[in-house]
Amino acid sequence: MAAKKRIGILTSGGDCPGLNATIRGVAKACFDRMGTENVEIIGIQNGYYGLINNIYKVMQPSDFSGILTQGGTILGSKRQPFKMMTVIGEDNVDKVKSMKETYKNLKLDCLLTLGGNGTHKTANLLSNEGLNIIGLPKTIDNDIYGTDVTFGFHTAVDTATDVIDRLHTTAASHSRILMVEIMGNKAGWLTLYAGVAGGADIVIIPEIPYDIDKVCEAVEKRSKMGKMFSIVAVAEGAFDTEEAKLKKKERAKKRAEAGILTATSRIAAQVQANTGLESRVCVPGHMLRGGSPSAYDRVLATKFGVRAANLIAEEKYGYTVALVKGEITENKLEDIAGKTKFVSPDDQLVLTAKHLGVKFGD
């Protein structure tokens, strides 16, 4: 009788809707394809931290029931920055060595890593160290290179859009300029999609540095047309045209010296000071990560999970699952790790928004 296939699964980085649906898809597809008696799934708890510190749980088939609609992750998650993975800190722990030892001691045939860009970089590192790794792309930022979409993104778009929808009535009632700060440090996909879907008047994303004079001009123009409110969707990682000339650390230092917490709060203060129009900031924050996954994300996560199970059965490792032109496929980890998918200034949705009169501050 063949030995059981021992599969490790971990979720790393920020949580998002669809993680549990993906875990369920992998497990159910593995059980169906290889037989429940021939598969053992080991849940590594709290991401790479659990892999480093040998924290795990042997999962039972019943653990994968009832989690399709559940937000968050049943395995827990913890951020473990990639740049620190090869650094031995004060605890004197060789993290790469510890992860390899945990993998070996658990007698894993492979390890599935569900996460974003940092997760994929560490996954590629472990793959290069000889471990059998399969990645699964999750993030509300939708910024993983090589896949059209990540699971978690569409649910976050729905949530952010609902926030913007609700701001319209209060902004109109009080004749205010309302700035909604949406997650997205490097890439503006979430802000772009939610801004267009929610009918924002101005969308500000990191890929298109803004000119504050252009932003003020846009809200003043609306005011003169009798539209006494404006909705501005701002990605948290946005910066202006002057900051665009600086490196990231230089921008952070300059803001700290000026006492600026976020780009959104600065934009609101500048708009109010320059136009006299009352401006307020709304920050939905981690609400964008929470809640039950949308129907779209449940389906996508399930498809991704089944594809990962097929890769396991075929013993095809060193890959991450992807959606490319509507088809579920996979990319080599080495081809996508460390690369970020940014919004192009001439992206079709950017151009569509501009044709509607939406301003980007450029």
PAKEMI-861204 format. One record per residue (C-alpha): residue in one letter; x, y, z; residue number from 1. Coordinates in steps of 0.05 Angstrom, whole numbers. Each point is the difference from the previous one (the first is absolute). Layout:
# PAKEMI-861204
+--------+--------+--------+--------+-----+
| residu |     px |     py |     pz | num |
+--------+--------+--------+--------+-----+
|      A |      X |      Y |      Z | NUM |
...
+--------+--------+--------+--------+-----+
//
This chain:
# PAKEMI-861204
+--------+--------+--------+--------+-----+
| residu |     px |     py |     pz | num |
+--------+--------+--------+--------+-----+
|      M |      0 |      0 |      0 |   1 |
|      A |     27 |     69 |    -19 |   2 |
|      A |     20 |     47 |     57 |   3 |
|      K |    -47 |     56 |     17 |   4 |
|      K |     13 |     66 |    -36 |   5 |
|      R |     16 |     50 |     55 |   6 |
|      I |    -19 |     71 |    -21 |   7 |
|      G |     18 |     62 |     41 |   8 |
|      I |    -42 |     63 |     -8 |   9 |
|      L |     13 |     69 |     28 |  10 |
|      T |    -31 |     69 |     -8 |  11 |
|      S |     48 |     59 |      6 |  12 |
|      G |     -4 |     76 |      1 |  13 |
|      G |    -64 |     39 |      6 |  14 |
|      D |    -64 |    -40 |      1 |  15 |
|      C |    -53 |      8 |    -53 |  16 |
|      P |    -67 |    -32 |    -20 |  17 |
|      G |      9 |    -65 |    -38 |  18 |
|      L |     58 |    -31 |     39 |  19 |
|      N |    -45 |    -53 |     32 |  20 |
|      A |    -36 |    -12 |    -66 |  21 |
|      T |     68 |    -15 |    -32 |  22 |
|      I |     22 |    -45 |     57 |  23 |
|      R |    -66 |    -37 |     -8 |  24 |
|      G |      8 |     -6 |    -75 |  25 |
|      V |     70 |    -30 |      7 |  26 |
|      A |    -21 |    -50 |     53 |  27 |
|      K |    -65 |    -24 |    -32 |  28 |
|      A |     33 |     -7 |    -68 |  29 |
|      C |     58 |    -39 |     30 |  30 |
|      F |    -47 |    -46 |     38 |  31 |
|      D |    -42 |    -11 |    -63 |  32 |
|      R |     59 |    -13 |    -46 |  33 |
|      M |     45 |    -41 |     45 |  34 |
|      G |    -48 |    -27 |     52 |  35 |
|      T |    -10 |     26 |     71 |  36 |
|      E |     40 |    -59 |     28 |  37 |
|      N |     60 |     19 |    -44 |  38 |
|      V |      6 |     73 |     19 |  39 |
|      E |     21 |     34 |     64 |  40 |
|      I |     -3 |     75 |      5 |  41 |
|      I |     42 |     37 |     50 |  42 |
|      G |    -22 |     71 |     16 |  43 |
|      I |     59 |     44 |     16 |  44 |
|      Q |    -25 |     53 |     47 |  45 |
|      N |     15 |     75 |     -4 |  46 |
|      G |     35 |     -3 |    -67 |  47 |
|      Y |     75 |     -5 |     -6 |  48 |
|      Y |      6 |     15 |     74 |  49 |
|      G |    -33 |    -67 |     13 |  50 |
|      L |     47 |    -34 |    -50 |  51 |
|      I |     60 |     32 |     34 |  52 |
|      N |    -24 |    -20 |     70 |  53 |
|      N |    -31 |    -68 |    -17 |  54 |
|      I |    -71 |     20 |     17 |  55 |
|      Y |    -50 |    -43 |    -37 |  56 |
|      K |    -64 |    -40 |      3 |  57 |
|      V |    -16 |    -66 |    -34 |  58 |
|      M |    -66 |     16 |    -36 |  59 |
|      Q |    -60 |    -45 |     -3 |  60 |
|      P |    -48 |     -3 |    -60 |  61 |
|      S |    -53 |     32 |     44 |  62 |
|      D |     44 |     62 |      8 |  63 |
|      F |    -14 |     18 |    -72 |  64 |
|      S |    -75 |      0 |      5 |  65 |
|      G |    -39 |     64 |     10 |  66 |
|      I |     58 |     46 |    -16 |  67 |
|      L |    -17 |     20 |    -72 |  68 |
|      T |    -36 |     62 |     23 |  69 |
|      Q |     44 |     16 |     59 |  70 |
|      G |     45 |     61 |     -2 |  71 |
|      G |     71 |      2 |     29 |  72 |
|      T |     40 |    -63 |      5 |  73 |
|      I |    -10 |    -61 |     44 |  74 |
|      L |     76 |     -9 |      1 |  75 |
|      G |     16 |     69 |     26 |  76 |
|      S |     48 |     48 |    -33 |  77 |
|      K |     60 |     41 |     21 |  78 |
|      R |     45 |     47 |    -39 |  79 |
|      Q |     71 |    -25 |     -7 |  80 |
|      P |     37 |     51 |    -45 |  81 |
|      F |     39 |    -32 |    -56 |  82 |
|      K |     59 |     47 |      9 |  83 |
|      M |     10 |    -29 |     70 |  84 |
|      M |     -5 |    -73 |    -21 |  85 |
|      T |     75 |     -8 |    -12 |  86 |
|      V |     19 |     45 |     59 |  87 |
|      I |     17 |    -32 |     66 |  88 |
|      G |    -26 |     46 |     54 |  89 |
|      E |      8 |      6 |     75 |  90 |
|      D |    -36 |    -66 |     10 |  91 |
|      N |     57 |    -33 |    -37 |  92 |
|      V |    -49 |    -40 |    -43 |  93 |
|      D |     19 |    -19 |    -71 |  94 |
|      K |    -69 |      7 |    -29 |  95 |
|      V |     13 |    -35 |    -67 |  96 |
|      K |     34 |    -58 |     35 |  97 |
|      S |    -58 |     -5 |     50 |  98 |
|      M |    -52 |     -1 |    -55 |  99 |
|      K |     37 |    -55 |    -37 | 100 |
|      E |      6 |    -41 |     64 | 101 |
|      T |    -75 |      7 |     15 | 102 |
|      Y |    -16 |    -22 |    -71 | 103 |
|      K |     46 |    -59 |      7 | 104 |
|      N |    -23 |    -20 |     70 | 105 |
|      L |    -73 |      2 |    -21 | 106 |
|      K |     19 |    -45 |    -59 | 107 |
|      L |    -37 |     46 |    -48 | 108 |
|      D |     -4 |    -18 |    -73 | 109 |
|      C |    -15 |     72 |    -17 | 110 |
|      L |    -20 |     67 |     30 | 111 |
|      L |    -54 |     46 |    -25 | 112 |
|      T |     10 |     74 |     15 | 113 |
|      L |    -61 |     46 |     -5 | 114 |
|      G |     21 |     73 |     -2 | 115 |
|      G |     21 |     63 |    -36 | 116 |
|      N |     66 |     27 |    -26 | 117 |
|      G |     41 |    -11 |     62 | 118 |
|      T |    -28 |    -70 |      9 | 119 |
|      H |     19 |    -17 |    -72 | 120 |
|      K |     71 |     25 |      9 | 121 |
|      T |     10 |    -45 |     60 | 122 |
|      A |    -34 |    -57 |    -37 | 123 |
|      N |     50 |      8 |    -57 | 124 |
|      L |     56 |      1 |     51 | 125 |
|      L |    -23 |    -66 |     30 | 126 |
|      S |     -9 |    -29 |    -69 | 127 |
|      N |     72 |     18 |    -17 | 128 |
|      E |     20 |    -34 |     65 | 129 |
|      G |    -28 |    -65 |    -27 | 130 |
|      L |    -70 |     -1 |     32 | 131 |
|      N |    -61 |    -19 |    -41 | 132 |
|      I |    -41 |     64 |     -1 | 133 |
|      I |    -65 |     22 |    -33 | 134 |
|      G |    -24 |     72 |      7 | 135 |
|      L |    -70 |     27 |     -1 | 136 |
|      P |    -10 |     75 |    -14 | 137 |
|      K |    -41 |     38 |     51 | 138 |
|      T |     -3 |     74 |     14 | 139 |
|      I |    -53 |     54 |      0 | 140 |
|      D |     52 |     43 |    -37 | 141 |
|      N |     -2 |    -43 |    -63 | 142 |
|      D |     73 |     16 |    -12 | 143 |
|      I |     31 |    -69 |    -10 | 144 |
|      Y |     35 |     -4 |    -66 | 145 |
|      G |    -22 |    -52 |    -51 | 146 |
|      T |    -73 |     -8 |     21 | 147 |
|      D |    -58 |     40 |    -25 | 148 |
|      V |    -32 |      0 |     69 | 149 |
|      T |     14 |    -24 |     70 | 150 |
|      F |    -52 |    -30 |     47 | 151 |
|      G |    -23 |     51 |     52 | 152 |
|      F |      3 |     58 |    -49 | 153 |
|      H |    -72 |      0 |    -25 | 154 |
|      T |    -29 |     -6 |     70 | 155 |
|      A |     42 |     59 |     22 | 156 |
|      V |    -24 |     39 |    -61 | 157 |
|      D |    -72 |    -15 |     20 | 158 |
|      T |     13 |     24 |     71 | 159 |
|      A |     37 |     63 |    -21 | 160 |
|      T |    -54 |     15 |    -50 | 161 |
|      D |    -53 |     -5 |     53 | 162 |
|      V |     39 |     49 |     43 | 163 |
|      I |      3 |     50 |    -57 | 164 |
|      D |    -74 |    -11 |    -15 | 165 |
|      R |    -17 |     19 |     72 | 166 |
|      L |     44 |     62 |     -2 | 167 |
|      H |    -39 |     30 |    -58 | 168 |
|      T |    -62 |     16 |     42 | 169 |
|      T |     36 |     29 |     60 | 170 |
|      A |     47 |     40 |    -45 | 171 |
|      A |    -60 |     28 |    -38 | 172 |
|      S |    -39 |     15 |     65 | 173 |
|      H |     57 |     42 |     29 | 174 |
|      S |     30 |     27 |    -65 | 175 |
|      R |     67 |    -30 |     17 | 176 |
|      I |     61 |    -28 |    -37 | 177 |
|      L |      8 |    -70 |     27 | 178 |
|      M |     66 |    -36 |     -8 | 179 |
|      V |     -3 |    -76 |      9 | 180 |
|      E |     68 |    -32 |     13 | 181 |
|      I |      3 |    -70 |    -31 | 182 |
|      M |     54 |    -52 |     14 | 183 |
|      G |     55 |     -6 |    -52 | 184 |
|      N |     71 |     21 |     17 | 185 |
|      K |     33 |    -14 |    -67 | 186 |
|      A |    -55 |    -15 |    -50 | 187 |
|      G |    -66 |     36 |    -10 | 188 |
|      W |    -43 |    -56 |    -28 | 189 |
|      L |    -48 |     -1 |     59 | 190 |
|      T |     -9 |     76 |      0 | 191 |
|      L |     -8 |      2 |    -75 | 192 |
|      Y |    -54 |    -54 |     -4 | 193 |
|      A |    -38 |     24 |     62 | 194 |
|      G |      6 |     72 |    -22 | 195 |
|      V |    -30 |    -14 |    -68 | 196 |
|      A |    -53 |    -47 |     28 | 197 |
|      G |    -19 |     49 |     55 | 198 |
|      G |     -4 |     61 |    -45 | 199 |
|      A |     59 |     37 |     31 | 200 |
|      D |     14 |     68 |    -32 | 201 |
|      I |     75 |     -4 |     11 | 202 |
|      V |     44 |    -62 |      5 | 203 |
|      I |     71 |      6 |     27 | 204 |
|      I |     47 |    -60 |     -6 | 205 |
|      P |     75 |    -10 |     10 | 206 |
|      E |     13 |    -14 |    -74 | 207 |
|      I |    -26 |     69 |    -19 | 208 |
|      P |     32 |     53 |     46 | 209 |
|      Y |    -48 |     57 |     13 | 210 |
|      D |      6 |     75 |     -6 | 211 |
|      I |    -39 |     31 |     58 | 212 |
|      D |    -17 |     60 |    -43 | 213 |
|      K |    -34 |    -46 |    -50 | 214 |
|      V |    -39 |    -34 |     57 | 215 |
|      C |    -23 |     67 |     26 | 216 |
|      E |    -18 |     23 |    -70 | 217 |
|      A |    -44 |    -62 |     -9 | 218 |
|      V |    -40 |     10 |     63 | 219 |
|      E |     -8 |     75 |    -12 | 220 |
|      K |    -25 |    -13 |    -71 | 221 |
|      R |    -53 |    -47 |     28 | 222 |
|      S |    -19 |     52 |     52 | 223 |
|      K |     -8 |     54 |    -53 | 224 |
|      M |    -45 |    -48 |    -40 | 225 |
|      G |    -46 |     -3 |     61 | 226 |
|      K |     26 |    -68 |     23 | 227 |
|      M |     13 |     17 |     73 | 228 |
|      F |     36 |    -65 |     19 | 229 |
|      S |     55 |    -44 |    -28 | 230 |
|      I |     24 |    -70 |     16 | 231 |
|      V |     75 |    -12 |     -4 | 232 |
|      A |     26 |    -72 |      2 | 233 |
|      V |     72 |      0 |     24 | 234 |
|      A |     47 |    -60 |      3 | 235 |
|      E |     38 |      1 |     66 | 236 |
|      G |     66 |     -3 |    -38 | 237 |
|      A |    -14 |     61 |    -44 | 238 |
|      F |     50 |     56 |     -7 | 239 |
|      D |      4 |     66 |    -36 | 240 |
|      T |     43 |     20 |    -59 | 241 |
|      E |     54 |     30 |     45 | 242 |
|      E |      4 |    -62 |     43 | 243 |
|      A |      5 |    -42 |    -64 | 244 |
|      K |     70 |     28 |     -8 | 245 |
|      L |     21 |    -29 |     67 | 246 |
|      K |     15 |    -70 |     23 | 247 |
|      K |    -48 |    -35 |     46 | 248 |
|      K |     41 |     11 |     63 | 249 |
|      E |     10 |     73 |    -18 | 250 |
|      R |    -75 |      9 |     -9 | 251 |
|      A |    -13 |    -32 |     67 | 252 |
|      K |     52 |     44 |     35 | 253 |
|      K |    -28 |     63 |    -32 | 254 |
|      R |    -71 |    -17 |     22 | 255 |
|      A |     23 |    -17 |     71 | 256 |
|      E |     36 |     67 |      6 | 257 |
|      A |    -63 |     36 |    -23 | 258 |
|      G |    -44 |    -40 |     47 | 259 |
|      I |    -41 |    -31 |    -56 | 260 |
|      L |    -30 |    -68 |     15 | 261 |
|      T |    -30 |    -17 |    -68 | 262 |
|      A |     -5 |     28 |    -69 | 263 |
|      T |    -76 |      1 |      8 | 264 |
|      S |      1 |     45 |     61 | 265 |
|      R |     48 |     48 |    -34 | 266 |
|      I |    -42 |      3 |    -63 | 267 |
|      A |    -62 |     15 |     42 | 268 |
|      A |     36 |     56 |     37 | 269 |
|      Q |     27 |     30 |    -64 | 270 |
|      V |    -66 |     -3 |    -37 | 271 |
|      Q |    -36 |     34 |     58 | 272 |
|      A |     54 |     54 |      7 | 273 |
|      N |      5 |     14 |    -74 | 274 |
|      T |    -74 |     -2 |    -19 | 275 |
|      G |    -37 |     16 |     64 | 276 |
|      L |    -42 |    -63 |    -11 | 277 |
|      E |     -9 |    -42 |     63 | 278 |
|      S |     38 |    -66 |     -7 | 279 |
|      R |     -2 |    -62 |     42 | 280 |
|      V |     37 |    -68 |      0 | 281 |
|      C |    -31 |    -69 |      6 | 282 |
|      V |     46 |    -60 |     12 | 283 |
|      P |    -35 |    -68 |     -5 | 284 |
|      G |     67 |    -34 |     13 | 285 |
|      H |     -1 |    -73 |     19 | 286 |
|      M |    -74 |     -6 |    -15 | 287 |
|      L |     23 |     -9 |    -72 | 288 |
|      R |     34 |    -65 |     20 | 289 |
|      G |    -57 |    -28 |     40 | 290 |
|      G |    -65 |    -37 |    -10 | 291 |
|      S |    -25 |    -56 |    -43 | 292 |
|      P |     29 |     -8 |    -70 | 293 |
|      S |    -44 |     21 |    -58 | 294 |
|      A |    -29 |    -52 |    -47 | 295 |
|      Y |     54 |     18 |    -51 | 296 |
|      D |     56 |    -12 |     50 | 297 |
|      R |    -30 |    -65 |     25 | 298 |
|      V |      0 |    -26 |    -71 | 299 |
|      L |     70 |     26 |    -16 | 300 |
|      A |     29 |    -26 |     65 | 301 |
|      T |    -31 |    -69 |    -13 | 302 |
|      K |     28 |     -2 |    -70 | 303 |
|      F |     69 |     20 |     26 | 304 |
|      G |     -4 |    -53 |     54 | 305 |
|      V |    -19 |    -55 |    -49 | 306 |
|      R |     57 |     20 |    -46 | 307 |
|      A |     49 |     -4 |     58 | 308 |
|      A |    -26 |    -69 |     17 | 309 |
|      N |     12 |    -22 |    -72 | 310 |
|      L |     71 |     27 |      4 | 311 |
|      I |     10 |    -41 |     63 | 312 |
|      A |    -26 |    -63 |    -33 | 313 |
|      E |     46 |     12 |    -59 | 314 |
|      E |     58 |     18 |     47 | 315 |
|      K |     10 |     64 |    -38 | 316 |
|      Y |     35 |     46 |     49 | 317 |
|      G |     32 |     68 |     -1 | 318 |
|      Y |    -62 |     33 |    -29 | 319 |
|      T |    -55 |     48 |     21 | 320 |
|      V |    -71 |     -4 |    -25 | 321 |
|      A |    -26 |     56 |    -44 | 322 |
|      L |    -59 |     25 |    -42 | 323 |
|      V |     23 |     22 |    -69 | 324 |
|      K |    -50 |     23 |    -52 | 325 |
|      G |    -56 |    -37 |     35 | 326 |
|      E |     37 |    -66 |      6 | 327 |
|      I |     26 |    -31 |     64 | 328 |
|      T |     74 |    -15 |     -9 | 329 |
|      E |     66 |      7 |     37 | 330 |
|      N |     64 |     40 |     -3 | 331 |
|      K |     70 |    -19 |     23 | 332 |
|      L |     14 |     30 |     68 | 333 |
|      E |     66 |     26 |    -24 | 334 |
|      D |    -34 |     38 |    -56 | 335 |
|      I |    -48 |     39 |     45 | 336 |
|      A |     33 |      5 |     68 | 337 |
|      G |     22 |     71 |     16 | 338 |
|      K |    -40 |     31 |    -56 | 339 |
|      T |    -59 |     46 |     11 | 340 |
|      K |    -59 |     11 |    -47 | 341 |
|      F |    -13 |     75 |     -4 | 342 |
|      V |    -56 |     39 |    -31 | 343 |
|      S |     23 |     29 |    -66 | 344 |
|      P |    -20 |     73 |    -11 | 345 |
|      D |    -30 |    -22 |    -66 | 346 |
|      D |    -37 |    -60 |     29 | 347 |
|      Q |    -68 |     -9 |    -32 | 348 |
|      L |    -37 |     15 |     65 | 349 |
|      V |     41 |     64 |     11 | 350 |
|      L |    -17 |     23 |    -70 | 351 |
|      T |    -73 |    -20 |      9 | 352 |
|      A |     -4 |     41 |     64 | 353 |
|      K |     32 |     60 |    -33 | 354 |
|      H |    -51 |     -3 |    -56 | 355 |
|      L |    -53 |      5 |     53 | 356 |
|      G |     32 |     63 |     28 | 357 |
|      V |     34 |    -33 |     60 | 358 |
|      K |     63 |     38 |     18 | 359 |
|      F |     65 |    -32 |     24 | 360 |
|      G |     36 |     63 |     22 | 361 |
|      D |     50 |     -4 |    -57 | 362 |
+--------+--------+--------+--------+-----+
//
